[in-house]
Amino acid sequence: MSSLDAHERRMRWALQEAYRAMEEGEVPVGAIIVRDGQVIARAHNQVEQLHDPTAHAEILAITQAASAVGDWRLNGCVMYVTKEPCAMCAGAIVLARLDTVVWGVRDPRRGGALSVFGILNAPQLNHRCAILEGILEEECRAMLTEFFRARRAEE
């Protein structure tokens, strides 16, 4: 299996999480964290359900992964997330020391990882993450577009 195939397979798992979020009325973002080829965490947005502004998929996945590893340092881990992380999530990713972040679609308005703030590779911070973007971009974009189109129709 090529590395592109592996990235696409893992992004499909993140998309499954995003679909769960959408079914629950949450912004459809899903994330998984992989270490040594094994999924050690999977989560989706639960901001509305938990009444918690920090309950983004990335934050919840980091918490699960830290518990699974038994350490807050997630060296050797890769996060797959359907949308570019916001500034809060990008900050948490750096603090957790994830090696790589793979996402489907950029967030040109609020992207904290690269598009707006560039937190994942900020030279002022003590850790930088490798970035791979555009994996299953069309599927990730379509899910977000569908969700927000339906939400606007309800208003």
C-alpha positions as a Python dict, from the first residue, in 0.01 Angstrom:
ca = {
    (1, 'M'): (0, 0, 0),
    (2, 'S'): (142, 341, -96),
    (3, 'S'): (169, 616, 163),
    (4, 'L'): (-97, 811, -29),
    (5, 'D'): (-333, 513, 5),
    (6, 'A'): (-258, 496, 378),
    (7, 'H'): (-324, 869, 418),
    (8, 'E'): (-652, 841, 229),
    (9, 'R'): (-763, 541, 434),
    (10, 'R'): (-692, 723, 758),
    (11, 'M'): (-863, 1039, 637),
    (12, 'R'): (-1171, 829, 561),
    (13, 'W'): (-1174, 731, 929),
    (14, 'A'): (-1160, 1101, 1021),
    (15, 'L'): (-1445, 1162, 775),
    (16, 'Q'): (-1650, 895, 956),
    (17, 'E'): (-1603, 1095, 1274),
    (18, 'A'): (-1702, 1415, 1092),
    (19, 'Y'): (-2017, 1243, 970),
    (20, 'R'): (-2102, 1151, 1331),
    (21, 'A'): (-2063, 1518, 1425),
    (22, 'M'): (-2296, 1621, 1143),
    (23, 'E'): (-2557, 1367, 1253),
    (24, 'E'): (-2542, 1522, 1601),
    (25, 'G'): (-2588, 1876, 1465),
    (26, 'E'): (-2224, 1969, 1520),
    (27, 'V'): (-1991, 2130, 1269),
    (28, 'P'): (-1866, 1823, 1082),
    (29, 'V'): (-1502, 1795, 1177),
    (30, 'G'): (-1346, 1463, 1267),
    (31, 'A'): (-998, 1368, 1382),
    (32, 'I'): (-795, 1057, 1449),
    (33, 'I'): (-446, 1014, 1590),
    (34, 'V'): (-218, 736, 1474),
    (35, 'R'): (94, 603, 1646),
    (36, 'D'): (304, 318, 1509),
    (37, 'G'): (37, 252, 1247),
    (38, 'Q'): (-241, 211, 1506),
    (39, 'V'): (-531, 447, 1571),
    (40, 'I'): (-502, 552, 1935),
    (41, 'A'): (-771, 823, 1933),
    (42, 'R'): (-1076, 924, 1735),
    (43, 'A'): (-1310, 1214, 1797),
    (44, 'H'): (-1550, 1459, 1641),
    (45, 'N'): (-1672, 1806, 1732),
    (46, 'Q'): (-1897, 1805, 2039),
    (47, 'V'): (-1916, 2176, 2122),
    (48, 'E'): (-2297, 2190, 2124),
    (49, 'Q'): (-2348, 1853, 2289),
    (50, 'L'): (-2102, 1919, 2574),
    (51, 'H'): (-2171, 2296, 2594),
    (52, 'D'): (-1795, 2339, 2578),
    (53, 'P'): (-1623, 2578, 2336),
    (54, 'T'): (-1305, 2370, 2357),
    (55, 'A'): (-1471, 2042, 2254),
    (56, 'H'): (-1323, 2047, 1905),
    (57, 'A'): (-1237, 1714, 1744),
    (58, 'E'): (-864, 1785, 1765),
    (59, 'I'): (-869, 1869, 2138),
    (60, 'L'): (-1080, 1564, 2224),
    (61, 'A'): (-852, 1340, 2017),
    (62, 'I'): (-540, 1480, 2185),
    (63, 'T'): (-690, 1410, 2528),
    (64, 'Q'): (-772, 1051, 2427),
    (65, 'A'): (-427, 995, 2275),
    (66, 'A'): (-248, 1130, 2582),
    (67, 'S'): (-450, 892, 2795),
    (68, 'A'): (-372, 600, 2563),
    (69, 'V'): (0, 679, 2560),
    (70, 'G'): (20, 770, 2926),
    (71, 'D'): (200, 1095, 2852),
    (72, 'W'): (106, 1443, 2734),
    (73, 'R'): (390, 1431, 2483),
    (74, 'L'): (260, 1276, 2164),
    (75, 'N'): (594, 1244, 1983),
    (76, 'G'): (571, 991, 1702),
    (77, 'C'): (201, 1059, 1647),
    (78, 'V'): (18, 1181, 1338),
    (79, 'M'): (-318, 1359, 1348),
    (80, 'Y'): (-562, 1332, 1059),
    (81, 'V'): (-833, 1596, 1064),
    (82, 'T'): (-1090, 1684, 802),
    (83, 'K'): (-1041, 2062, 825),
    (84, 'E'): (-738, 2276, 901),
    (85, 'P'): (-717, 2327, 1278),
    (86, 'C'): (-819, 2660, 1432),
    (87, 'A'): (-575, 2864, 1642),
    (88, 'M'): (-680, 2692, 1967),
    (89, 'C'): (-635, 2345, 1823),
    (90, 'A'): (-310, 2434, 1648),
    (91, 'G'): (-173, 2560, 1979),
    (92, 'A'): (-272, 2235, 2151),
    (93, 'I'): (-112, 2033, 1869),
    (94, 'V'): (217, 2218, 1917),
    (95, 'L'): (201, 2176, 2296),
    (96, 'A'): (134, 1803, 2255),
    (97, 'R'): (431, 1776, 2019),
    (98, 'L'): (254, 1584, 1744),
    (99, 'D'): (495, 1503, 1461),
    (100, 'T'): (262, 1558, 1167),
    (101, 'V'): (-83, 1697, 1097),
    (102, 'V'): (-270, 1585, 786),
    (103, 'W'): (-587, 1765, 687),
    (104, 'G'): (-839, 1759, 409),
    (105, 'V'): (-944, 2118, 348),
    (106, 'R'): (-792, 2455, 438),
    (107, 'D'): (-982, 2711, 642),
    (108, 'P'): (-892, 3040, 472),
    (109, 'R'): (-1090, 3248, 726),
    (110, 'R'): (-991, 3091, 1058),
    (111, 'G'): (-710, 2846, 987),
    (112, 'G'): (-473, 2850, 1280),
    (113, 'A'): (-233, 2591, 1146),
    (114, 'L'): (-122, 2757, 822),
    (115, 'S'): (-378, 2972, 638),
    (116, 'V'): (-421, 3264, 879),
    (117, 'F'): (-192, 3222, 1179),
    (118, 'G'): (73, 2961, 1088),
    (119, 'I'): (100, 2830, 1443),
    (120, 'L'): (222, 2481, 1352),
    (121, 'N'): (549, 2620, 1218),
    (122, 'A'): (587, 2943, 1412),
    (123, 'P'): (959, 2995, 1480),
    (124, 'Q'): (879, 3150, 1819),
    (125, 'L'): (743, 2819, 1950),
    (126, 'N'): (944, 2526, 2085),
    (127, 'H'): (798, 2265, 1845),
    (128, 'R'): (701, 2254, 1480),
    (129, 'C'): (485, 2001, 1299),
    (130, 'A'): (511, 1862, 951),
    (131, 'I'): (200, 1939, 746),
    (132, 'L'): (32, 1744, 470),
    (133, 'E'): (-282, 1898, 328),
    (134, 'G'): (-540, 1824, 63),
    (135, 'I'): (-601, 1455, 144),
    (136, 'L'): (-959, 1378, 31),
    (137, 'E'): (-1008, 1752, -1),
    (138, 'E'): (-1322, 1733, -212),
    (139, 'E'): (-1500, 1494, 28),
    (140, 'C'): (-1405, 1707, 327),
    (141, 'R'): (-1517, 2028, 155),
    (142, 'A'): (-1845, 1872, 39),
    (143, 'M'): (-1939, 1767, 392),
    (144, 'L'): (-1875, 2116, 532),
    (145, 'T'): (-2058, 2282, 243),
    (146, 'E'): (-2359, 2054, 284),
    (147, 'F'): (-2374, 2118, 659),
    (148, 'F'): (-2359, 2497, 633),
    (149, 'R'): (-2600, 2507, 338),
    (150, 'A'): (-2856, 2312, 546),
    (151, 'R'): (-2794, 2534, 848),
    (152, 'R'): (-2853, 2853, 646),
    (153, 'A'): (-3175, 2702, 504),
    (154, 'E'): (-3304, 2653, 861),
    (155, 'E'): (-3254, 3019, 953),
}
